[in-house]
Amino acid sequence: MAKRLVFAVVTLLTAVIATPAARVDIHDQFTSSSRQIEPSAADQVEFVSDEDYEIRRRDVASSSSLATHRPNALAGTPWWHIRHATRDWNNRDIPTRQGNSNFGYQKTCGKHNMCSPRAIEAPYHGYPDETQGTRNVYYGYVLVNGRPRIKLKSVADTSQRTALGNTPDGRPVGTLTAYCMGMERCPDWVNSR
C-alpha cells in the first residue's frame, strides 16, 4: 500500500513539473487584503519568475531585500530610449524602453504603478508562459518571507515595429506592459523594496 502511494505521488509530481500547463496557479490563493498589506521592514521581499518559484518549491519539498528605486520619468526622452534590459531563459533580448502611455516604462509605471526594474524584469527570468505572435507573456511572483504575495505579469514584444515606427537601434520593442495581477495598480511597497 505504501509503495503504491509513493508511486502515485511521484507520478503526480513528475506530471506537474514536466508539464507547464499543469502548473498549479497559486494566484487564486491570494486574497485582495493580503496583497495590499505592506510587509514589515523585517520581512524578506523577493521578485521571482514562476519557474524560479517552482524550482524553490521543489527544493524546499526535497530537503534580498530590494534597494529603493522609483526613477522619475525623463522629460524629453525619446520613446526608444532603453531604461534597462534583461534576457529570458531562451536568451531573448528584452529591453524596457521609455515608451509612452501605450507601452514601455511610462505605461508600466504611470498606469500600473510598477516602476522597479526588478519587479518589471522578474517574470522574464524564465521561459514565456504564453506566446501570441511576436508577443510573449511571462508570469512571476512577489515573495514575502518565501511565500507568494502578488502575482506579476510582464508582456514583451520581440518585433522591432511599433505604432511609432521601427526601433532605431534594431533591438526588439521589448516590454509592452507589466502589472500586478488582480489589482488596478501595484501597491507602492512593490517599488520601495
C-alpha positions as CSV (number, residue, x, y, z in Angstrom):
1,M,0.0,0.0,0.0
2,A,2.8,2.5,1.0
3,K,4.7,1.7,-2.3
4,R,1.6,2.4,-4.3
5,L,1.0,5.7,-2.5
6,V,4.6,6.8,-3.0
7,F,4.5,5.8,-6.7
8,A,1.2,7.8,-7.2
9,V,2.7,10.9,-5.5
10,V,5.9,10.7,-7.6
11,T,3.9,10.2,-10.8
12,L,1.7,13.2,-10.0
13,L,4.7,15.4,-9.1
14,T,6.5,14.4,-12.3
15,A,3.5,15.3,-14.4
16,V,3.1,18.7,-12.7
17,I,6.8,19.5,-13.0
18,A,7.1,18.3,-16.6
19,T,4.0,20.0,-18.0
20,P,3.9,23.8,-17.8
21,A,0.2,23.8,-18.4
22,A,-0.3,21.6,-15.3
23,R,1.3,24.1,-13.0
24,V,-0.8,25.0,-10.0
25,D,-1.9,28.6,-10.3
26,I,-1.4,29.9,-6.8
27,H,-2.8,33.3,-7.7
28,D,-6.2,32.0,-6.6
29,Q,-4.9,31.5,-3.1
30,F,-4.3,35.3,-2.6
31,T,-6.8,37.4,-1.0
32,S,-7.0,41.1,-2.1
33,S,-6.5,42.1,1.5
34,S,-3.3,40.1,1.9
35,R,-1.8,41.7,-1.2
36,Q,-2.4,45.2,0.0
37,I,-0.8,44.9,3.4
38,E,2.7,46.2,3.3
39,P,5.4,43.8,4.6
40,S,7.3,44.9,7.6
41,A,10.9,46.0,7.4
42,A,12.0,42.7,8.8
43,D,10.2,40.7,6.0
44,Q,12.3,39.4,3.1
45,V,10.8,40.5,-0.2
46,E,11.9,38.9,-3.5
47,F,10.7,39.1,-7.1
48,V,10.9,35.8,-9.0
49,S,9.7,34.2,-12.2
50,D,7.1,31.4,-12.0
51,E,9.9,29.0,-13.0
52,D,12.2,30.2,-10.2
53,Y,9.3,29.9,-7.7
54,E,8.5,26.3,-8.8
55,I,12.2,25.3,-8.5
56,R,12.3,26.8,-5.0
57,R,9.1,24.9,-4.0
58,R,10.6,21.6,-5.3
59,D,13.9,22.3,-3.5
60,V,12.1,23.0,-0.2
61,A,10.0,19.9,-0.6
62,S,13.1,17.8,-1.2
63,S,15.2,18.5,1.6
64,S,17.0,40.1,-0.6
65,S,15.9,42.8,0.1
66,L,15.5,45.4,-2.7
67,A,17.1,48.8,-3.0
68,T,14.6,51.7,-3.3
69,H,14.2,52.5,-7.0
70,R,11.5,54.7,-8.3
71,P,13.1,56.8,-11.1
72,N,11.4,59.9,-12.3
73,A,10.2,60.0,-15.9
74,L,12.9,61.5,-18.0
75,A,11.4,64.7,-19.6
76,G,12.1,64.9,-23.3
77,T,13.5,61.4,-23.5
78,P,12.5,59.7,-26.8
79,W,10.3,56.7,-26.7
80,W,13.0,54.3,-27.9
81,H,15.4,55.1,-25.1
82,I,16.2,51.9,-23.2
83,R,15.9,52.3,-19.4
84,H,17.0,48.7,-18.6
85,A,17.2,45.3,-20.3
86,T,17.4,41.6,-19.5
87,R,17.2,38.3,-21.3
88,D,14.8,35.4,-20.8
89,W,15.8,31.7,-20.5
90,N,15.6,31.4,-24.3
91,N,18.2,34.3,-24.4
92,R,15.7,36.7,-26.0
93,D,16.7,40.3,-25.6
94,I,14.0,42.2,-23.6
95,P,14.6,45.9,-23.3
96,T,12.3,48.1,-21.3
97,R,12.1,51.4,-23.3
98,Q,10.9,54.8,-22.2
99,G,7.8,54.2,-24.3
100,N,4.6,56.3,-23.9
101,S,1.2,55.8,-22.3
102,N,0.6,52.8,-24.5
103,F,3.8,50.7,-23.8
104,G,7.1,50.6,-22.1
105,Y,8.2,52.2,-18.8
106,Q,5.7,55.1,-19.0
107,K,2.8,52.6,-19.2
108,T,4.1,50.2,-16.5
109,C,4.9,52.9,-14.1
110,G,2.3,55.5,-14.9
111,K,-0.8,53.3,-15.3
112,H,0.1,50.2,-13.2
113,N,2.5,51.7,-10.6
114,M,5.1,49.0,-11.4
115,C,8.3,51.2,-11.6
116,S,11.0,49.0,-10.1
117,P,13.2,47.4,-12.8
118,R,13.4,44.3,-10.6
119,A,9.6,43.9,-10.5
120,I,9.2,44.5,-14.2
121,E,12.0,42.1,-15.1
122,A,11.4,39.3,-12.6
123,P,8.9,37.4,-14.8
124,Y,11.3,37.5,-17.7
125,H,13.8,35.3,-15.8
126,G,12.1,32.2,-17.1
127,Y,10.5,30.9,-20.3
128,P,7.5,32.5,-21.9
129,D,4.2,31.2,-20.4
130,E,2.2,32.2,-23.4
131,T,3.1,33.3,-27.0
132,Q,0.8,35.3,-29.1
133,G,2.5,36.1,-32.5
134,T,5.5,38.3,-31.6
135,R,4.3,38.9,-28.0
136,N,5.5,36.7,-25.2
137,V,3.7,36.7,-21.8
138,Y,5.6,35.9,-18.6
139,Y,4.4,35.4,-15.0
140,G,6.2,35.9,-11.8
141,Y,5.7,36.5,-8.1
142,V,6.5,38.9,-5.3
143,L,7.5,36.7,-2.4
144,V,7.3,37.9,1.2
145,N,9.3,35.6,3.5
146,G,9.4,32.9,0.8
147,R,5.6,32.9,0.3
148,P,3.9,34.4,-2.8
149,R,2.0,37.6,-2.1
150,I,1.4,39.1,-5.5
151,K,1.4,37.5,-9.0
152,L,3.1,39.6,-11.7
153,K,2.6,39.6,-15.4
154,S,5.0,41.1,-17.9
155,V,4.4,41.2,-21.7
156,A,7.2,41.7,-24.2
157,D,7.2,42.1,-28.0
158,T,10.1,40.5,-30.0
159,S,9.4,42.6,-33.1
160,Q,11.1,45.9,-33.9
161,R,7.9,47.6,-35.1
162,T,5.6,49.9,-33.0
163,A,2.8,52.3,-33.9
164,L,5.5,55.0,-33.6
165,G,7.8,53.3,-36.1
166,N,10.7,50.8,-36.1
167,T,13.2,50.8,-33.2
168,P,16.2,52.8,-34.4
169,D,18.7,50.5,-32.7
170,G,17.5,47.3,-34.3
171,R,16.6,45.7,-30.9
172,P,13.2,44.4,-30.1
173,V,10.4,46.7,-28.8
174,G,10.6,44.7,-25.5
175,T,8.3,45.4,-22.6
176,L,4.8,46.4,-23.6
177,T,3.3,46.3,-20.1
178,A,3.9,44.8,-16.7
179,Y,1.5,44.8,-13.7
180,C,0.3,43.2,-10.5
181,M,-2.5,40.8,-11.4
182,G,-5.8,41.2,-9.7
183,M,-5.4,44.9,-8.9
184,E,-5.6,48.1,-10.9
185,R,-2.3,49.5,-9.6
186,C,0.6,47.7,-7.7
187,P,0.9,48.7,-4.1
188,D,3.6,51.4,-3.5
189,W,5.7,49.0,-1.4
190,V,6.4,46.9,-4.5
191,N,8.6,49.8,-5.8
192,S,10.2,50.7,-2.5
193,R,11.8,47.3,-1.8
